[in-house]
C-alpha cells in the first residue's frame, strides 16, 4: 500500500503558524485535554499551555528541538532555535542554564533558546537514531514534520505528523527518560492513545484506508538508545480497543458544543489493555 495521496495533502508551516490556526482547528492536544476536562480543553484552545510548570515546558522544548534535529537535520535546528549562548570568559565555559546571564540572553532571542547542555542531549538522541539501521532507513524516504488539515466529524481538525513514509505510513517519535521500556509503557496510557488515534483517524480519512503507525522510542538519558515497533504489533502494546471510537465521539461532542464527558472519559487515568 502506498500513501502518496496522504503525503500530497501535507502542509508545511512553522509551530507559530500551527498554534495560531489552533483557535480554528481542533488539535490532538485539545482532544487529549478535553478527555481529561472540558475546562482544560478551553484553556488549551485559548492558547495556554497544557503543562504550565517549568519542568514540563523544558521537557517539551527539548523534545520539540530533538524532533527537528532528528527529522530535519542540524541546519534546520539552527534556523528554528537560538543556540551558542553566552560564555563565562573567566573560565571559558558557557554559563549554566539556570544562571542569570543565560536567562537574560534567552529573553532577548526571537526564537526558543537552547543551552549547550540541551544540545549535547539532542545530538546524542539523533546519533542513536542514526545508529539504528531500521529507524535510519525508515526516516530516509518520506516527508517530515508535515501538517494534515481535514474536516472530521463536522469539525475542522489539524495534526502535525512527525514523518510519513510512502509505504509504511505514519512514523511517530516517542521520547522517554529512564529506559526504552518506559517508551512502550507510556504508549499504554490513554493520553497517548487518544493522540495516536487522532493522528490515525485523520490520516485514514484522507487516504481512504487504514494508515499504520510505527513508533520510534528514543532515550533522553545517557547513553541515548533507540528502538522501534508498530503500534498494532501483537507482541507489543496496541491501541486500546475503543480508542478510535472514543476520539470520534469526543470530536462530535466538541463540534456540537456538548461539554459533557462521555462515559469513556469518566476516569482520570486509564491504561490500554494488553493484546
N, C-alpha and C positions, 0 to 999 in steps of 0.2 A: 504494500500500500504506500502510495506517495501522498505527501501533504503539501504539494506545491500551491494549491489553492489557498491553504491556510497562510503560507508564507507570503503570498501576494497581497494579503489583506493586512499585514502588519504595518503599523505606523511607527515612525521614529521621532521621538520627542524627548526633551530634557525632563528631569524629575520635576523641575519647577512648572513646566507646562502641564505635565501629568497631574500634579497636585491642583493646579488651577482648574483643570477640567473636572476634578473630583466633586465639585459643587453640583455639577450636572450629571455626571456619570457615576453609577454605583461601582465601587471597587471591592476587591477581595477583603481589604482591611475593614471596610464598612460592614460587610456581611459578617465577618468574624465578630466585630464589635456588637452588631445587632443581636447575634446569637447569645451574647452574654447579658446585654441590657439595652433596650431601645434608647435610653438616655445616653448611654455611651456611644451608640451609633450617631446620635445627633451631634455629640461632641466631635467625633471624628469627621463627620460630614461638614462641620463648620471649619475644619482645617486645624483643629487642635490635635496634639499627638496622642496616640493610643496609650503610650507609656511615657508619661511626662518626667519620670525620675531620671536623673543624670546617668545612673548605671545602665539603664535600658537604652538611653539615647546614644551613649558611647558605643555600646554593642551594635546598635542599628547602624551607626556611622561606619564602624569597622566592617560590618557585613556588606553594606552597600558598596563601599570602596573596593572590597575584595571581589565582589561580583564584577565590577567594572574591569578590574585588573585581570581576572581570570578569563572573562568572556571577550573583552575588547582590547586588552593589551596595556602596556605601561604608558604609551603615549596618550591614550585616551584618559587614563587615570590622571595624568599630569594636567590635562586640559580641564578636567572637572573638579579637581581638588587642589587646594593650596598646600604645597609642601616646602621643604627647605626653610624651616622656621629659624628663629634667632639662635645664635651661638654665644655661649659664655666665652669671651675672648681670653679670660684669665686662665682657663683650663682647656680651652679648645674643644669643648663638647657642647652639644645642644642643651639648652635649658630644659628642665623637666616639664612634663606635660601639665603638671599642676602648678607650675611656677607662674608668678605674676607676669614675667616677661613673655612667656609663651601665650598666656591668655590675652594679654594686650595685643600681641601680634595677630592672633587668631581673630580678634574682634575687628581688626582693620581690613580683613580679607573679604573679598566679594564672593568667594567660594568656600565651601566647608574646608576646614583646616585639619591636616593630618600631622601628627607628631612622628618623628623618626622611629620611635618605638613601635608605633602602629604600622609604619611602612615595612618594618622588618617582619612583622607577623603576616602582613598581606603578601609579601614576596614569598615567604615560606609556604603559605597556602597555595599560591599559584604554582610554585615548584612541585608541590605534592601532586597537584592535578596533572602536571606535565609528565611526571614520572609514572602515572597510572596509564598504561597503554590504552585500555578500553575507553577511559574517560577522555584522554587526549584525542583519540580518533573520533569519538562521538562529537566533540566540540570543534571539529576541523572543517565541517562542510555543511553549515547551516546559517541561520540568522540569529544574532544575539540581541537581547535587550529590546525586543520589539513590543509594541503595544497593540492589543487586539480590542477593537471597539465594535460592539454589536448590540442590537436590541434583543433582550431575553426576557420572556415572561412579562412583556409590556413595559420593561424598564430599560433605558439606555445604560449599558454596562461597559466597563473597560477593565483590562487586566494587563499588567506587564509580565511577559513571558521571558524567563532567563534565556532560553535558547529553543529554537525549533529546528529539528533535523528533518530533511525532506523524506526520509524513510522511517525514522524511529519516533517521530512525533515530538512531544514536549520534553525538554530536559530542565530539571529544577535543581538548584544548588541548596543543600541543607547544611548550615554551619552548626558545629557543636563545640562544646567547651572542654569536656573531660576525656572522652574516648569515642571511638566510632560506634560503639554500641548505643551511646546516648543519641546519636543521629537517628537511628532506627526507632528508638523509644519515643523521641519527640514526634515522629510521624504518626504515632498511635493516638495522640490527643486530638480532640475534636477541633480546636482552633486550626491546626494544620490540615486536618481532614477537610474542613469546610473551605479553606483556602485552595487546597488542591482540587476539590470538587468544582469550585467556581471556575478555576482555570480550564478544567476538562470540559465542563458543560458549554462554556462559551466557545472553546475551540471546536467541539463537536457540532455546535450549531452552525459554524461557518463551513467546516469540512464536510458536513453531511454524513458523517460516520464517527464512531468512537475513536478518539485520539489517545494513544497510550502515553503514559507519563513515566519517565525514568528519573530516578533521584541520584544525585551525586553528593555523598556525605563528605565534608571536609572538616578536619580538626583545626581549631584555632591554636590550641596549646602546643608547645614544642614537645617532641618533634612533630611537625604537621604531617598528617596522613590523609589518605583519600580512599573512599570505597564507593561502589555504585550498585544499584539494584532497581529493577522495575517495581513500581508500587504495587502492581497486581500480581507479583510473583508469589505463588503459594508457599514458597519456602521462607518468605519474609512477611512483614505486616502488610495487610491490604487495606483498601478503602473499607471504612465502616459500611455495613450492608446498605444503609439508607442515606449515606452522606449526600449523594446527588439529589435524592428526593427531598431531603431536608433543605438543601440550598435552593431548590426550585420553589419550595413553599415559602421560604423566607423572602425571596425576591418578589414573589407575588404579593406578599403582605406589605412589603415596603412600597411597591408600586401603587397599591391601593390606599396607602396611608394607615393601614391596620398596624398599630403599635403593640398588639398583644402577642406575647411569645407563644409559639406553638408548643405542643407537648414535648417535642423532640429537644427543645431548648430549656426545659424546666429545671435541669440540674446544672450546677456551675461547672463541674469537672466531669469529663467523660473520657473513657478510653475505648478505642476501637477494638472490636473482637479480633482475636487471632483466627487465621484461616486454619 
